Amino acid sequence: MPAPHPREAEVANAVFLALQRVIDPEIRRPITELDMIDGVSVDDAGMASVSLKLTIVGCPAADTIERDVRAAVTTTPGVTGVDLDISVMTKQERDALTAKLRGGRPKTLQFGPDSLTRIYAITSGKGGVGKSTVTANLAVVMAQSGLRVGIVDADVFGFSIPGLLGIADAKPTQVGEMILPPVVFGVKVISIGMFVEERTAVSWRGPMLHRTIQQFLTDVYFGDLDVLLIDLPPGTGDIAISLGQLLPQAEVIVVTTPQAAAAEVAERSGLVARQTGQAVIGVIENMAGLVQADGSTLELFGSGGGADAASRLSTPEQPVPLLASIPLSVRLREGGDAGLPVVGSDPDDPAALAIAQVATFLSQRPRGLAGRKLGLDVN
């Protein structure tokens, strides 16, 4: 077979460079880096032939990838058309991809003690205080600021993160033994709600709960994250203890309402986190008041509970601040019901502004690197 003409080789190289800008929407890496392009050639008439290998049969991102590949190729100077051959990776190719994504390391917890990902566990003493709503909105506003963000919905019995983010019907993609989480609003999300049938109640004992959280942190590929938010179940049960064992470096944020009874129970969830070695870094008071038409505030759930919980959780060595008082907001509730977080749909809403304030605080906190391996080669 004759060697390609220099001009044809030049255009083929330009096509490959253009394909480097096509990002797999689930893995968030260039498809060329993922070995999804099996070959590129261009004939003397400018027709580009591209061989694309999807990760699995029925890949949910297939249409998006095909569209982006065609757009990248057809807009390359010198290309008159595209002949796209689409196939699927073999098991051996998928195994090689999985190994590449893991950096050649064996399957283990992604967020070990040396990870530079900031991990924030959002907890509460009781249900119904808006913990999951706060988690979902924090994640979205952080992603809007350019951070790489993930959520683990660890509230196995009362999972609500998929609904709050509008992905109640979303399913993860499995590539070999690796699970790719759905991405919404720029946030990678995993929840047990993505694995059970609709309107199914989860009723598991401790060992099964521990195994589930461990699998989320081991088999789910989040890639390089700046921030991982974990939506914990309310209370001080098995999952909170398991998370303390798996991620002792996680930093805990306690969510409460202003009501004294709720704040007292919320304090206990912070104390359990501290017993497992995690640091409590702040309290968020939700449903702090409803602004009336005349400008006054109706305090439906009382006042001061968040500040009281923060004060009681504070120690001389580690003060715990009240990070924000989020007012009652119809828009916040409507956004949760519609799967459209208020920080995106109505960023000027008072509740959205308060949540954005917390996100800014968390994003700008200094990072302690003492005792961490930085992966530097000094040879």
GULOBA-373123 format. One record per residue (C-alpha): z, x, y. Coordinates in steps of 0.5 Angstrom, whole numbers, plus 500, padded with zeros to 3 digits. Layout:
BEGIN
<rec up="Z" east="X" north="Y"/>
...
This chain:
BEGIN
<rec up="500" east="500" north="500"/>
<rec up="498" east="503" north="507"/>
<rec up="504" east="505" north="512"/>
<rec up="504" east="500" north="517"/>
<rec up="501" east="502" north="524"/>
<rec up="506" east="505" north="529"/>
<rec up="505" east="499" north="534"/>
<rec up="507" east="494" north="528"/>
<rec up="513" east="498" north="526"/>
<rec up="515" east="498" north="533"/>
<rec up="514" east="491" north="534"/>
<rec up="518" east="490" north="527"/>
<rec up="524" east="494" north="530"/>
<rec up="524" east="490" north="536"/>
<rec up="525" east="484" north="532"/>
<rec up="530" east="487" north="528"/>
<rec up="534" east="489" north="534"/>
<rec up="533" east="482" north="537"/>
<rec up="536" east="479" north="530"/>
<rec up="542" east="483" north="532"/>
<rec up="544" east="478" north="537"/>
<rec up="544" east="473" north="532"/>
<rec up="551" east="471" north="530"/>
<rec up="554" east="468" north="524"/>
<rec up="558" east="462" north="527"/>
<rec up="563" east="462" north="522"/>
<rec up="564" east="469" north="521"/>
<rec up="563" east="471" north="528"/>
<rec up="559" east="477" north="526"/>
<rec up="551" east="479" north="527"/>
<rec up="547" east="477" north="521"/>
<rec up="544" east="484" north="521"/>
<rec up="551" east="487" north="520"/>
<rec up="553" east="482" north="515"/>
<rec up="546" east="484" north="511"/>
<rec up="543" east="477" north="511"/>
<rec up="537" east="480" north="513"/>
<rec up="533" east="483" north="507"/>
<rec up="527" east="485" north="511"/>
<rec up="523" east="485" north="517"/>
<rec up="515" east="486" north="518"/>
<rec up="510" east="485" north="523"/>
<rec up="502" east="485" north="521"/>
<rec up="496" east="487" north="526"/>
<rec up="496" east="480" north="528"/>
<rec up="503" east="479" north="531"/>
<rec up="506" east="475" north="525"/>
<rec up="513" east="477" north="523"/>
<rec up="515" east="476" north="516"/>
<rec up="523" east="475" north="516"/>
<rec up="527" east="475" north="510"/>
<rec up="534" east="471" north="511"/>
<rec up="539" east="471" north="506"/>
<rec up="545" east="465" north="507"/>
<rec up="551" east="467" north="504"/>
<rec up="552" east="460" north="499"/>
<rec up="548" east="454" north="497"/>
<rec up="549" east="449" north="502"/>
<rec up="551" east="453" north="508"/>
<rec up="554" east="449" north="513"/>
<rec up="551" east="454" north="518"/>
<rec up="544" east="454" north="515"/>
<rec up="541" east="450" north="521"/>
<rec up="544" east="454" north="526"/>
<rec up="542" east="460" north="523"/>
<rec up="535" east="459" north="522"/>
<rec up="534" east="456" north="529"/>
<rec up="537" east="462" north="532"/>
<rec up="533" east="467" north="528"/>
<rec up="527" east="463" north="530"/>
<rec up="528" east="463" north="537"/>
<rec up="530" east="471" north="537"/>
<rec up="524" east="473" north="533"/>
<rec up="519" east="468" north="537"/>
<rec up="521" east="471" north="544"/>
<rec up="520" east="478" north="542"/>
<rec up="514" east="481" north="545"/>
<rec up="508" east="482" north="541"/>
<rec up="510" east="477" north="536"/>
<rec up="505" east="471" north="535"/>
<rec up="509" east="467" north="530"/>
<rec up="514" east="467" north="525"/>
<rec up="514" east="467" north="517"/>
<rec up="521" east="466" north="515"/>
<rec up="523" east="466" north="508"/>
<rec up="530" east="463" north="506"/>
<rec up="534" east="465" north="500"/>
<rec up="541" east="465" north="498"/>
<rec up="545" east="472" north="496"/>
<rec up="547" east="473" north="489"/>
<rec up="554" east="474" north="487"/>
<rec up="554" east="481" north="487"/>
<rec up="551" east="481" north="494"/>
<rec up="557" east="476" north="496"/>
<rec up="562" east="480" north="493"/>
<rec up="559" east="486" north="497"/>
<rec up="560" east="482" north="503"/>
<rec up="567" east="480" north="502"/>
<rec up="569" east="487" north="501"/>
<rec up="565" east="489" north="507"/>
<rec up="569" east="484" north="511"/>
<rec up="576" east="486" north="508"/>
<rec up="574" east="493" north="510"/>
<rec up="574" east="496" north="503"/>
<rec up="582" east="494" north="503"/>
<rec up="584" east="490" north="497"/>
<rec up="586" east="482" north="498"/>
<rec up="592" east="482" north="502"/>
<rec up="596" east="479" north="508"/>
<rec up="591" east="480" north="514"/>
<rec up="597" east="480" north="519"/>
<rec up="601" east="485" north="516"/>
<rec up="606" east="489" north="520"/>
<rec up="601" east="494" north="523"/>
<rec up="597" east="488" north="525"/>
<rec up="595" east="488" north="533"/>
<rec up="594" east="481" north="533"/>
<rec up="600" east="477" north="537"/>
<rec up="603" east="472" north="532"/>
<rec up="606" east="466" north="536"/>
<rec up="610" east="461" north="531"/>
<rec up="611" east="454" north="535"/>
<rec up="617" east="450" north="532"/>
<rec up="621" east="444" north="533"/>
<rec up="627" east="441" north="531"/>
<rec up="624" east="434" north="530"/>
<rec up="618" east="431" north="529"/>
<rec up="614" east="427" north="535"/>
<rec up="616" east="432" north="541"/>
<rec up="609" east="434" north="541"/>
<rec up="609" east="441" north="538"/>
<rec up="602" east="440" north="535"/>
<rec up="599" east="438" north="541"/>
<rec up="602" east="444" north="545"/>
<rec up="599" east="448" north="540"/>
<rec up="592" east="446" north="540"/>
<rec up="592" east="446" north="547"/>
<rec up="595" east="453" north="548"/>
<rec up="589" east="455" north="543"/>
<rec up="584" east="452" north="547"/>
<rec up="586" east="455" north="553"/>
<rec up="587" east="462" north="551"/>
<rec up="580" east="461" north="548"/>
<rec up="577" east="459" north="554"/>
<rec up="580" east="465" north="557"/>
<rec up="576" east="470" north="553"/>
<rec up="581" east="471" north="547"/>
<rec up="579" east="471" north="540"/>
<rec up="584" east="465" north="537"/>
<rec up="586" east="462" north="531"/>
<rec up="591" east="457" north="528"/>
<rec up="594" east="456" north="522"/>
<rec up="596" east="449" north="521"/>
<rec up="603" east="450" north="517"/>
<rec up="605" east="443" north="518"/>
<rec up="603" east="441" north="510"/>
<rec up="606" east="434" north="510"/>
<rec up="605" east="432" north="517"/>
<rec up="598" east="436" north="519"/>
<rec up="595" east="434" north="525"/>
<rec up="591" east="440" north="528"/>
<rec up="584" east="438" north="525"/>
<rec up="585" east="431" north="528"/>
<rec up="587" east="434" north="535"/>
<rec up="581" east="438" north="535"/>
<rec up="576" east="433" north="533"/>
<rec up="575" east="436" north="526"/>
<rec up="578" east="431" north="522"/>
<rec up="572" east="431" north="517"/>
<rec up="571" east="439" north="517"/>
<rec up="571" east="443" north="511"/>
<rec up="572" east="451" north="510"/>
<rec up="566" east="455" north="507"/>
<rec up="568" east="459" north="501"/>
<rec up="564" east="465" north="500"/>
<rec up="566" east="468" north="493"/>
<rec up="574" east="469" north="494"/>
<rec up="574" east="468" north="501"/>
<rec up="575" east="462" north="505"/>
<rec up="571" east="461" north="512"/>
<rec up="575" east="457" north="517"/>
<rec up="571" east="452" north="521"/>
<rec up="571" east="454" north="529"/>
<rec up="572" east="449" north="534"/>
<rec up="572" east="450" north="542"/>
<rec up="572" east="457" north="540"/>
<rec up="578" east="457" north="536"/>
<rec up="578" east="458" north="528"/>
<rec up="582" east="453" north="524"/>
<rec up="585" east="452" north="518"/>
<rec up="589" east="446" north="515"/>
<rec up="591" east="443" north="508"/>
<rec up="588" east="437" north="511"/>
<rec up="581" east="440" north="510"/>
<rec up="583" east="441" north="503"/>
<rec up="586" east="434" north="501"/>
<rec up="582" east="427" north="501"/>
<rec up="583" east="422" north="507"/>
<rec up="589" east="418" north="507"/>
<rec up="593" east="423" north="502"/>
<rec up="600" east="424" north="502"/>
<rec up="602" east="431" north="500"/>
<rec up="608" east="432" north="496"/>
<rec up="610" east="439" north="494"/>
<rec up="616" east="443" north="493"/>
<rec up="618" east="450" north="495"/>
<rec up="614" east="454" north="491"/>
<rec up="607" east="451" north="492"/>
<rec up="609" east="450" north="500"/>
<rec up="610" east="458" north="500"/>
<rec up="603" east="459" north="496"/>
<rec up="599" east="455" north="500"/>
<rec up="602" east="459" north="507"/>
<rec up="601" east="465" north="503"/>
<rec up="594" east="463" north="501"/>
<rec up="592" east="461" north="508"/>
<rec up="594" east="468" north="511"/>
<rec up="591" east="472" north="505"/>
<rec up="584" east="468" north="503"/>
<rec up="582" east="465" north="510"/>
<rec up="578" east="470" north="513"/>
<rec up="580" east="470" north="521"/>
<rec up="577" east="477" north="523"/>
<rec up="580" east="481" north="529"/>
<rec up="584" east="476" north="533"/>
<rec up="588" east="477" north="539"/>
<rec up="592" east="471" north="538"/>
<rec up="594" east="467" north="532"/>
<rec up="598" east="461" north="533"/>
<rec up="602" east="458" north="527"/>
<rec up="604" east="450" north="528"/>
<rec up="610" east="450" north="524"/>
<rec up="613" east="443" north="521"/>
<rec up="619" east="441" north="524"/>
<rec up="626" east="443" north="522"/>
<rec up="629" east="449" north="518"/>
<rec up="626" east="448" north="511"/>
<rec up="622" east="452" north="506"/>
<rec up="616" east="453" north="510"/>
<rec up="620" east="456" north="516"/>
<rec up="623" east="461" north="511"/>
<rec up="617" east="463" north="508"/>
<rec up="614" east="464" north="514"/>
<rec up="619" east="469" north="516"/>
<rec up="619" east="473" north="510"/>
<rec up="611" east="473" north="510"/>
<rec up="611" east="475" north="518"/>
<rec up="617" east="477" north="520"/>
<rec up="614" east="480" north="526"/>
<rec up="612" east="473" north="529"/>
<rec up="615" east="471" north="535"/>
<rec up="617" east="464" north="536"/>
<rec up="617" east="458" north="541"/>
<rec up="621" east="452" north="541"/>
<rec up="618" east="446" north="543"/>
<rec up="623" east="440" north="545"/>
<rec up="623" east="434" north="549"/>
<rec up="628" east="433" north="555"/>
<rec up="633" east="429" north="551"/>
<rec up="640" east="432" north="549"/>
<rec up="639" east="430" north="542"/>
<rec up="632" east="433" north="541"/>
<rec up="634" east="439" north="545"/>
<rec up="640" east="440" north="540"/>
<rec up="636" east="440" north="534"/>
<rec up="631" east="444" north="537"/>
<rec up="636" east="450" north="538"/>
<rec up="637" east="450" north="530"/>
<rec up="630" east="451" north="529"/>
<rec up="630" east="457" north="533"/>
<rec up="637" east="460" north="530"/>
<rec up="633" east="460" north="523"/>
<rec up="627" east="464" north="526"/>
<rec up="632" east="469" north="528"/>
<rec up="636" east="469" north="522"/>
<rec up="629" east="471" north="518"/>
<rec up="628" east="477" north="523"/>
<rec up="623" east="473" north="528"/>
<rec up="624" east="473" north="536"/>
<rec up="625" east="467" north="540"/>
<rec up="621" east="468" north="546"/>
<rec up="621" east="462" north="550"/>
<rec up="622" east="454" north="550"/>
<rec up="617" east="449" north="552"/>
<rec up="620" east="442" north="554"/>
<rec up="615" east="437" north="553"/>
<rec up="615" east="430" north="556"/>
<rec up="619" east="432" north="562"/>
<rec up="617" east="426" north="566"/>
<rec up="612" east="421" north="568"/>
<rec up="609" east="421" north="575"/>
<rec up="609" east="415" north="579"/>
<rec up="604" east="412" north="584"/>
<rec up="609" east="413" north="589"/>
<rec up="610" east="420" north="588"/>
<rec up="617" east="420" north="584"/>
<rec up="618" east="422" north="577"/>
<rec up="621" east="417" north="572"/>
<rec up="625" east="421" north="567"/>
<rec up="624" east="417" north="560"/>
<rec up="627" east="422" north="556"/>
<rec up="632" east="424" north="561"/>
<rec up="632" east="431" north="564"/>
<rec up="635" east="438" north="563"/>
<rec up="634" east="439" north="555"/>
<rec up="629" east="445" north="555"/>
<rec up="633" east="449" north="560"/>
<rec up="640" east="447" north="556"/>
<rec up="636" east="449" north="549"/>
<rec up="633" east="456" north="552"/>
<rec up="640" east="457" north="555"/>
<rec up="644" east="456" north="548"/>
<rec up="638" east="461" north="545"/>
<rec up="639" east="466" north="550"/>
<rec up="643" east="473" north="548"/>
<rec up="645" east="478" north="553"/>
<rec up="640" east="483" north="549"/>
<rec up="634" east="477" north="549"/>
<rec up="634" east="472" north="554"/>
<rec up="630" east="466" north="552"/>
<rec up="626" east="463" north="558"/>
<rec up="624" east="456" north="559"/>
<rec up="616" east="457" north="559"/>
<rec up="614" east="450" north="562"/>
<rec up="616" east="443" north="563"/>
<rec up="610" east="439" north="561"/>
<rec up="610" east="432" north="564"/>
<rec up="608" east="426" north="560"/>
<rec up="601" east="425" north="561"/>
<rec up="596" east="419" north="559"/>
<rec up="590" east="424" north="559"/>
<rec up="594" east="429" north="554"/>
<rec up="595" east="423" north="549"/>
<rec up="588" east="420" north="550"/>
<rec up="585" east="427" north="549"/>
<rec up="589" east="428" north="543"/>
<rec up="587" east="421" north="540"/>
<rec up="580" east="423" north="542"/>
<rec up="580" east="430" north="539"/>
<rec up="578" east="433" north="546"/>
<rec up="584" east="437" north="548"/>
<rec up="586" east="436" north="555"/>
<rec up="586" east="443" north="558"/>
<rec up="578" east="442" north="557"/>
<rec up="577" east="435" north="558"/>
<rec up="581" east="435" north="564"/>
<rec up="584" east="442" north="566"/>
<rec up="587" east="439" north="573"/>
<rec up="591" east="434" north="569"/>
<rec up="599" east="436" north="571"/>
<rec up="600" east="437" north="563"/>
<rec up="594" east="441" north="562"/>
<rec up="596" east="446" north="568"/>
<rec up="603" east="447" north="565"/>
<rec up="600" east="449" north="558"/>
<rec up="595" east="453" north="562"/>
<rec up="601" east="457" north="565"/>
<rec up="604" east="458" north="558"/>
<rec up="598" east="461" north="556"/>
<rec up="597" east="466" north="562"/>
<rec up="604" east="468" north="560"/>
<rec up="603" east="469" north="553"/>
<rec up="597" east="473" north="554"/>
<rec up="600" east="478" north="559"/>
<rec up="606" east="479" north="555"/>
<rec up="606" east="487" north="554"/>
<rec up="606" east="489" north="547"/>
<rec up="611" east="494" north="544"/>
<rec up="607" east="499" north="539"/>
<rec up="613" east="503" north="537"/>
<rec up="613" east="504" north="529"/>
<rec up="605" east="501" north="529"/>
<rec up="600" east="505" north="526"/>
<rec up="594" east="505" north="531"/>
<rec up="589" east="507" north="525"/>
<rec up="587" east="514" north="529"/>
<rec up="584" east="520" north="526"/>
<rec up="587" east="526" north="528"/>
<rec up="583" east="531" north="524"/>
